[in-house]
Structures are given as structure tokens and as C-alpha cells.
Amino acid sequence: FALSLMKKIPSRAHDGSAIFWASHIRLYFEPMQSTIECYLDAYIASLKSGNPFALTASYVYHNYCFWSGKELNVVVVAMKDAMKEMKYLKQSLVLTLMMPMFQITLRLVGQSAAPAQQEQQGSPSNNFDFDESFNDGESENPSQFATQLHHVYFVKLSEALIFREINKATYAAEKYFSLDDSLGSDFAVSSQNMFCKRFYSGLVSFWLAREMNADKKQSKKWIKRGV
């Protein structure tokens, strides 16, 4: 539908944005696997028109490649190329958002300790602390990066769940749900991969509730969050 409307507009300047948001809407009706290539179309269309939205589309595309179950070795290579482009174009915010997902992908393929010379060759470093990149409590406007932090903490709690790191899971989940409450229900409905976030944050909540079963108050708190 979005493509048919775009054909009626002489300018191609907004093709990338239109495809991106149309793809976002498709996620509510179709499996992620059948939607993610549309984000690549949005990236290509944005490049053709000079739309700076291109790197956002690229970030979302690679994010969904991971969550949809694409071969991880292929995803790692694609993410490295995308981050090189982000670094070259000095898009620090998008690069910062990509790094936690890149780290978890590396861990899953057994490349958590990359050779030191990679960084010298222009590849992004594998060692990254997102807490140093987002000032989430000391700035004049703590909510400035709230939506970005919400996603980053979701990735970190998912990583902790996969590798059974309970302390990291507790920390990331506390931060995630705190931001969830401050952003409100409207954000939860409108954010990308909403269903994926609800599912994995629920899994983490029930896991923590089980681990904290001795503390009934804490256990009930996590069960409530999971529901």
C-alpha cells in the first residue's frame, strides 16, 4: 500500500522513510522473518535520496536479522560492515545502539575475545560499556536518551538470560522496567519489536522470581513484572 502511494508522488526524497514505517506496521500482522528485508529496502531507498534515515533503517535491519534467527556468522559480518559505515559517517548514537547487539552476537558465535589488531584495521572494538556512552542519571535532561537506553537494557537483559548471568540480568531488568514505567504504555505499543521485548523481558522476570523464591516480596515483584 505504501509503495503504491509513493508512485503517485514525483519526489523520491521520502521513499526510505515511507518504506521504513510501512515495514514497522507490517510487524503487527506478519512474522518478523517476512518483514526484515523491507528494512533493507528502506535503507537502499534512503541512500538513493540522501536521506539520513538510512543508518536507522540499517540498524533496525541488523537488529531484526539477529532476532529472526538468521545465521549468526553472517550477521556478525554484516554488523561489522554496518558499524564501519556508521563510524565513517560519524553517527555515534546509532553506532552506540548497535554495539550491545554486536557483543551478544559475538558471544554466541564464540568470538568474545577478538584479536587486538582488529581495531587497528578499522573494525569496531568488541569491548564496550554503554553506561559510559549514555549518561542516564546525571545530565540536565535524564530522559534525553530514555528510548535508546530502553532498547540497550533490553539487549543486556536478554544476553544475561541466554548466558545465565543473574546479577547482570537483575541490574539490566531493573533499569529496563524503570524506563518502561517512565516511557508509558504508548511507547510500548509503538516501539519496534514490541512483542519480542515483552516475551524476553517476561522470561527474565519469571527466571528472577524463581531464583529469588526465598524472598517472597522480591519474587512477587518479578512475577508481577513478568505478567
Buried (B, 14 or more C-beta within 10 A) or exposed (E): EBEEEBEEEEEBBBBBBBBBEBBBEBBEEEEBEEBBEBBBBBBBBBBEBEBEBBBBBBBBBBBBBBBBEBEBEEBBEBBBEBBBBBBEEEBEBBBBBBBBBBBBBBBBEEBEEBEEEBEEEEBBEBEBEBBEBBBBEEEEEEEEBBBBBBBBBBBBBBBBBEEEBBEBBBBBBBBBBBBBEEBEEEBEEEBBBBEBBEEBBEBBBBBBBEBBEEEEEBBEBBBEBBE
